Amino acid sequence: MPAREQQNCNPNLKKTLKLHRWIAIPVIAILAACGGGTQKPQTDGDLSATESRETKLSAEDLLLLAQQSSFDQAQVYQLRAAEILAQEGKPDAALRLLAKIHAYRLPFTLQKRFVFLSAELSLGTGEGWQALIALNNTGNLIYDRLSPSEQMSLTAYRAHAYGILGYHEASAREYLLLARQQTGLPAQQAYEQLWQALLNITLNDIRSLMDTEEDEELKGWLDLARVRKEAANNLDQFNAELSRWLRHWSDHPGALSLPRDMAFLVEISRNPIQHIAVFLPQSGSLARAGNAIRDGIVAAAIDARAQSAATPKLSFYDSNAMSLDELYRAAMAAGAEVAIGPLSKSKVTELQERSALALPTLALNYGTGDETENSQLFQYAISAEDEATQAAKTAWQDGKKRALTLTPSSDWGGRALTAFETTWSEQGGTVAETAMYSGKTNLGLSIEKMLEVDKSERRWRRMSQILDQKVEFEPRRRQDIDMMFLVATPATARQVKPALAFYYAAGLPVYATSHLYNGKASPSRDQDLNGINFCDIPWFLENDSSLKRQIDKSWPDETNRYGRLFAMGTDALQLAGRLRMLQALPDSKVYGATGALSMQTNQMIQRQLEWATFVNGRPVMRQHLAAPAAAKSSS
């Protein structure tokens, strides 16, 4: 796209391809010449003449012309109509039209415009799948005929699309290609994106890739990512491993310009946190939850010491028995530098209302206020709302538009539903119908009603009565939906897919929160979960760490119910020593048991969860499913 060609070569896609509602693209509005159904398709040489002759046709005019034209000429008119819709700020309509175009029938110049417009609009609205379909089909077809700058743009788009869909290895390889196509600052920006993509790969997968990787430069990046993820909890080991890496890879691009988070970890290792106060309920209704978090913290500290790592002193205080002022006075008197806790929402809300705190504080819940002026308060929680928001984003990135929702008729189920609906509507999605259930609900009948199979049956009965004879009939479900959002425990979730299949919706994609999985695989019981996509913490989805195995062995009963809180405790200990890094480097993350943790501008810790799909009764992480290389499409 000539008007944006140079600008789009910038691989720093966090700036050029932000996932807001849409991207205004100054495409050249190419308008069609009138022609009958027998008109031959235009060649590249015909385009400038026909475009200059007709400059006042609307998108609607062009679509009417398409209906009256030959098949090939219709593709031209449809593309021009999509370009006008994009200019008019109607990206969703433009994308729907682009999805219908058989781009292989277009001349080269229009194929190029088709690919760039599809990629920019799709990524601008967060739809990675439609972008990849265009990039990996028509884009691959014309790649060798593009100019170097256009090739870089396509590579950047493809890297970004793979990344938002969770195919981080594929994304990293595209960013490596992009870095090699450039020099100076653009190359450095591509390496930064490569680094972030690698850090989103699990540690076990990084190790496996290192064993088989043939590209030496990528192998060096993988080794550096291994150092970052493997030794981050042990700063002494981290420094030793980083020194080894720098000696071995002295000419590597990563050594010439060390990633900023690695350099900051070196700084933290020189002045680590020495003493942490922990404010958790040791009595009252939250005591069991508080004990699980406490045991996670202690287990993480013991595990670190077993690896010869220096660990901070821990002082525990009962937040249920002491006021906030008493907690801080005791912590200060003991010499603590940072506080972890409290856990209760009411106490965190009280902290939000204070203008200052005696210590930097990592609260283990969200307060009720949206904002706080307290610069020493950081909020970290495991909430259904966070998961519902990520489900909405992931489904949208997968190209879904109209959703059914099935959630509990409880307070937390209502909060999850509200979070999903808010994010879904902000992206442009529609909730076609909502159902809430309780223990007394007939789930099958609820699903039948949402799918409107009952309406199909009523129409059949009415037609039979009118004709006064038995009419051959096959029930149908509604066709205007493309997904379901589900919040359910394992027992309830196991009823959903069979009910969908019974009511003619076996292929309807389901996106769920983590509540359907307790972290312990049960293939025989979970066959009915097959095909469900869900988000969850790495602690449950990645291969067991020695720390997790020790916790499961020490607290077998508690981990069945509070497994995520044990994981939260291990991460709270790591986060307390990394708050300075997250503040100083907004793009940095702590890769923990509960997700990839980053800090938002309001100082709330954001969790990026893993996505998995049940296959043969077991969860399989999305990046282990086949990455789309050349998705089937009319493009």
SVG drawing of the C-alpha trace seen along z (x, -y; Angstrom):
<svg xmlns="http://www.w3.org/2000/svg" viewBox="-56 -12 90 55">
<polyline fill="none" stroke="black" stroke-width="0.4" points="0.0,0.0 2.0,-3.0 0.6,-5.6 1.7,-3.6 4.5,-1.4 7.4,-2.9 5.5,-3.5 4.3,0.1 7.9,1.4 8.4,0.4 8.3,3.7 7.6,2.1 4.0,3.2 3.0,2.2 3.0,-1.3 1.9,-0.6 -0.7,2.1 -2.4,1.5 -5.5,3.6 -8.1,0.8 -11.5,0.7 -10.1,0.1 -7.2,-1.5 -8.0,-4.3 -6.0,-3.4 -5.5,-6.0 -6.0,-3.5 -6.2,-4.8 -9.9,-4.7 -9.9,-3.0 -13.3,-3.2 -14.7,-0.9 -15.5,-1.4 -19.0,-0.4 -19.2,2.8 -21.4,5.7 -21.2,9.3 -19.0,10.2 -16.3,7.7 -12.8,9.2 -11.0,8.7 -8.6,5.8 -4.9,6.2 -2.4,4.1 -2.0,1.9 -5.7,1.1 -6.0,0.0 -4.9,-3.6 -7.1,-4.5 -10.3,-3.0 -9.7,-4.3 -9.3,-7.9 -12.5,-7.7 -14.9,-7.0 -14.4,-8.7 -17.9,-9.1 -19.2,-5.5 -20.0,-4.4 -19.4,-1.0 -23.0,-0.1 -22.7,-1.1 -19.6,1.1 -21.4,4.1 -24.3,3.7 -21.8,3.7 -20.2,6.8 -23.5,8.6 -23.8,7.8 -20.2,8.6 -18.2,11.6 -16.7,13.6 -13.2,12.1 -14.4,8.6 -16.7,9.0 -13.6,9.6 -12.2,6.3 -15.4,4.4 -15.6,6.0 -12.1,5.1 -12.7,1.5 -15.9,1.5 -13.9,2.8 -11.3,0.1 -14.0,-2.6 -15.7,-1.0 -12.3,-1.1 -11.9,-4.8 -15.4,-5.5 -14.4,-4.0 -16.3,-0.7 -13.7,1.9 -16.1,4.7 -18.0,4.3 -14.8,4.1 -13.5,7.3 -16.7,9.2 -16.4,8.2 -12.7,9.1 -13.5,12.6 -15.6,13.3 -13.1,12.2 -11.3,14.9 -8.0,12.9 -6.2,15.4 -8.3,14.1 -7.1,10.6 -4.2,9.0 -1.0,8.7 -1.4,5.0 -4.9,5.7 -3.7,8.9 -1.1,6.7 -3.7,4.2 -6.0,7.0 -3.3,8.6 -2.2,5.3 -5.8,4.1 -6.8,7.5 -3.8,7.5 -4.1,4.0 -7.9,4.1 -7.8,7.6 -4.9,6.8 -6.4,3.4 -9.6,5.1 -7.6,7.9 -8.6,10.7 -5.5,12.7 -7.1,15.5 -8.4,13.4 -5.0,11.7 -3.1,15.0 -5.5,16.4 -4.6,13.5 -0.9,13.4 -0.3,17.1 -2.3,17.7 -2.3,14.7 0.6,13.1 2.8,16.1 1.7,16.3 2.9,12.7 5.8,12.4 8.7,12.8 7.2,10.1 7.0,7.5 9.6,4.8 11.9,5.3 10.0,2.8 6.7,4.5 8.2,7.9 9.2,6.4 5.7,5.2 4.2,8.6 6.7,10.3 5.8,7.8 2.1,8.4 2.6,12.2 4.7,12.0 2.1,10.0 -0.8,12.2 1.0,15.4 1.7,13.6 -1.9,12.5 -3.1,16.0 -0.6,17.6 1.8,19.2 4.8,17.6 7.5,19.8 6.2,18.9 6.0,15.3 9.6,15.3 10.8,16.8 9.1,14.1 10.6,11.3 14.0,12.9 13.5,12.7 12.4,9.1 15.5,8.2 17.7,9.7 16.0,7.6 16.9,4.4 19.7,2.5 20.0,0.0 17.0,-0.9 14.4,1.0 16.4,4.2 16.8,3.6 13.0,3.1 12.4,6.4 14.8,8.1 12.9,6.7 9.7,8.2 11.5,11.5 12.6,11.5 9.1,10.9 7.8,13.7 10.4,16.2 9.6,15.3 6.0,16.3 7.1,19.9 7.2,22.3 10.5,23.2 10.2,26.9 9.4,25.9 12.4,23.6 14.6,26.5 13.2,28.8 13.7,26.2 17.3,25.7 18.0,29.4 16.7,29.3 17.3,25.7 19.7,25.5 19.7,21.7 22.6,20.6 21.4,17.0 17.9,18.2 19.6,20.9 21.5,18.1 18.2,16.2 16.6,19.4 19.5,20.0 19.2,16.4 15.4,16.9 16.2,20.1 18.5,18.2 15.8,15.6 13.1,18.1 15.1,20.8 17.2,18.7 15.0,15.7 14.1,16.8 17.8,17.4 19.6,14.1 23.0,15.6 22.4,18.4 21.0,15.8 24.2,13.8 26.4,16.9 24.3,18.2 24.2,14.7 28.0,14.4 28.4,17.9 26.0,16.9 27.8,13.6 31.1,15.5 29.7,18.2 27.6,15.8 29.9,12.8 29.1,11.8 25.4,12.5 23.0,9.5 21.6,10.1 25.1,9.7 25.7,6.5 22.4,5.0 21.3,7.0 17.4,7.0 16.5,4.3 14.8,6.7 17.9,8.8 20.0,5.7 17.5,4.6 17.6,8.0 21.4,7.6 20.7,4.3 18.2,5.9 20.6,8.7 23.0,6.1 20.4,4.7 17.8,7.4 14.9,7.2 16.1,8.5 12.9,8.6 9.2,9.0 6.2,8.7 3.2,10.9 -0.3,9.8 -2.6,12.8 -5.7,14.0 -4.7,16.8 -8.2,16.9 -11.7,16.2 -13.5,17.1 -10.5,16.5 -8.1,18.5 -7.9,21.5 -7.3,19.4 -4.7,17.4 -3.0,20.5 -2.7,21.8 -1.1,18.6 1.2,18.6 2.3,22.2 3.0,21.3 5.2,18.5 7.1,20.6 7.5,23.5 8.9,21.2 11.4,19.8 12.5,23.3 12.8,24.4 15.0,21.4 17.3,22.0 17.6,25.6 19.1,24.2 21.6,22.1 19.6,18.9 19.6,16.0 16.0,15.5 14.5,12.6 13.4,12.9 9.7,13.5 7.6,12.1 3.9,13.2 1.1,11.3 -2.6,12.2 -4.5,9.6 -7.8,10.8 -6.7,10.0 -4.9,6.7 -5.8,3.4 -3.9,2.0 -2.2,-0.5 -1.1,2.2 0.1,4.4 2.3,1.7 3.7,0.6 4.7,4.2 6.3,4.7 8.2,1.4 9.5,2.3 10.7,5.7 12.6,3.9 10.5,5.1 11.1,3.4 8.0,4.6 4.6,6.0 2.6,8.8 -1.2,8.7 -3.8,8.1 -6.2,10.6 -9.7,9.3 -11.3,7.0 -12.4,4.6 -8.9,4.1 -7.5,3.6 -10.3,1.0 -9.2,-0.8 -5.6,-0.9 -6.9,-2.4 -8.4,-5.3 -5.1,-6.1 -2.8,-8.7 0.4,-6.9 1.6,-3.7 4.4,-3.0 5.8,-0.3 5.4,0.7 2.5,3.1 1.5,6.0 -2.1,6.5 -3.6,9.9 -6.9,8.7 -8.5,5.9 -10.2,3.1 -13.6,1.8 -12.2,-1.5 -11.2,-1.9 -8.4,-4.3 -6.1,-5.2 -3.5,-7.9 -1.5,-5.7 1.8,-5.1 2.9,-2.5 -0.1,-0.1 0.1,2.7 -2.9,5.0 -2.6,8.7 -5.5,11.1 -6.8,14.2 -10.3,13.3 -13.0,14.7 -13.3,11.2 -9.7,11.3 -10.4,14.7 -13.6,13.6 -11.9,10.6 -9.2,12.8 -11.8,15.2 -13.5,12.3 -10.2,11.2 -9.1,14.6 -12.5,15.5 -12.4,12.2 -8.9,12.7 -10.1,16.1 -12.6,14.3 -15.8,14.9 -18.5,12.3 -21.8,13.5 -21.8,15.3 -24.0,17.3 -23.1,17.1 -23.8,19.7 -22.8,18.7 -23.7,19.4 -26.5,17.3 -24.1,16.4 -22.3,13.2 -19.0,14.3 -20.7,15.7 -22.5,12.4 -19.1,10.5 -17.6,12.9 -20.5,12.4 -20.3,8.6 -16.6,8.6 -17.1,10.8 -19.9,8.7 -18.1,5.4 -14.9,6.5 -16.9,8.3 -19.0,5.3 -16.0,2.9 -14.4,5.1 -17.6,5.0 -19.0,8.4 -22.7,9.2 -24.1,11.4 -27.0,13.1 -28.4,14.7 -27.5,15.2 -28.5,18.0 -27.7,18.3 -28.0,21.5 -28.2,22.8 -28.2,26.3 -31.9,26.6 -31.5,25.7 -32.1,28.2 -28.9,27.4 -30.1,29.3 -33.3,27.3 -31.4,24.1 -29.1,24.9 -32.0,26.0 -33.7,22.7 -30.6,20.7 -30.1,22.6 -33.7,22.0 -34.3,25.7 -37.6,25.4 -38.7,22.7 -37.9,25.0 -40.1,27.7 -42.9,25.3 -42.9,24.3 -43.0,27.9 -46.0,28.6 -47.8,25.5 -47.2,26.5 -48.4,30.0 -51.6,28.6 -52.2,26.2 -51.7,29.0 -53.5,31.5 -50.9,34.1 -47.5,35.3 -44.7,33.3 -41.2,34.8 -39.1,32.8 -35.5,32.5 -35.0,29.9 -32.5,27.1 -30.6,24.8 -30.1,21.1 -27.3,20.2 -26.5,16.7 -24.0,17.6 -20.3,18.7 -19.3,19.4 -20.3,19.9 -18.7,18.4 -18.9,20.8 -18.2,20.4 -18.7,23.8 -17.2,26.3 -16.0,29.6 -19.2,31.5 -21.3,28.9 -19.0,28.3 -19.0,32.1 -22.8,31.7 -22.3,28.8 -20.7,30.4 -23.0,33.5 -26.0,31.1 -24.6,29.0 -24.2,32.2 -27.7,33.4 -29.1,30.1 -27.3,30.0 -24.4,27.7 -21.5,30.1 -19.2,27.9 -20.0,24.7 -16.7,23.4 -16.7,23.0 -14.4,20.6 -14.3,21.2 -12.7,19.9 -10.4,22.1 -13.2,23.2 -13.8,26.4 -10.3,27.8 -8.8,28.5 -5.2,29.0 -5.3,32.7 -5.8,34.6 -8.6,37.1 -8.9,38.4 -11.6,41.0 -13.9,38.4 -13.1,35.5 -13.8,36.9 -17.0,34.8 -14.8,31.7 -13.1,32.5 -12.9,29.4 -13.5,26.8 -11.0,24.0 -10.1,22.6 -7.6,20.4 -5.6,21.4 -2.4,20.8 0.9,22.3 1.1,24.1 -1.6,26.4 -0.8,26.6 2.9,26.8 4.9,29.8 5.3,30.1 8.2,28.2 9.9,29.6 8.3,26.9 4.8,27.9 5.5,31.6 6.6,30.8 3.5,28.8 1.2,31.4 2.9,34.0 2.9,32.0 -0.7,30.7 -2.6,33.3 -6.1,32.4 -5.6,28.6 -4.3,28.4 -7.5,30.0 -9.4,26.9 -6.8,24.2 -4.2,25.2 -4.3,21.8 -3.8,20.0 -0.7,22.0 0.6,20.9 -0.4,17.3 1.8,17.5 4.8,18.6 4.3,15.7 3.7,13.2 7.2,13.9 8.7,13.3 6.7,10.2 7.6,8.6 11.2,8.5 10.4,7.4 8.0,4.5 10.9,2.0 11.5,3.7 7.8,3.8 7.5,0.1 10.6,-1.0 10.0,1.2 6.3,1.1 6.7,3.9 8.6,6.3 7.0,9.3 7.5,11.8 6.9,15.3 5.3,17.1 3.1,19.9 -0.1,17.9 0.8,16.4 2.9,13.8 2.6,10.9 2.9,7.3 2.0,4.0 -0.8,1.7 -0.7,-2.0 -3.0,-1.8 -0.4,0.5 -2.7,3.5 -0.8,6.7 -2.2,8.1 -2.1,11.9 -1.6,13.3 -2.9,16.8 -2.2,19.8 -4.8,21.2 -5.5,24.9 -8.0,27.2 -9.2,30.5 -8.1,33.3 -8.8,37.0 -9.7,35.8 -6.5,33.9 -5.7,30.2 -3.3,29.4 -1.8,26.0 -2.6,23.9 1.0,23.6 1.3,27.4 -1.6,27.6 -0.7,27.1 0.1,23.5 -1.8,22.3 0.6,22.1 -1.7,21.7 -5.3,21.7 -7.9,22.8 -9.7,19.8 -11.0,18.3 -8.1,15.9"/>
</svg>
